[in-house]
Amino acid sequence: MLSIHPEFVAVAKSSVDISNDILRGRPYGGTAMLYCKDLAANITPVASSDPRVCAVFLMTECGPVLFVCVYTPVDSVDVECVENYLATCAYITALCEVCDVCYSW
């Protein structure tokens, strides 16, 4: 979690791979979510192994809700882009199933 504003909390995921000497991804890319600190007791950040996906789990009176922020792959009409897009969609679907939520947006 990041401190952005005294009344808000941020959860962010960088899209830059810094695990080796060659940087992959845009230097300022990624996903993030802001939420009021008043909700912090009911929100749990969800660990994501996909650099394109950031998610939080919100417990409500109606049940658990999963909020997902996605940096979708570009559509340049080649096979690799389609595969990246489908892999990202599959990851989001699996995340919803693993979190066992009532709603997802």
Secondary structure, 3 states (H helix, E strand, C coil): CEEEECCEEEEEEECCECCCCCCECCCCCEEEEEEEHHHHHHEEEECCCCCCEEEEEEEECCEEEEEEEECCCCCCCCHHHHHHHHHHHHHHHHHHHHHCCCEEC
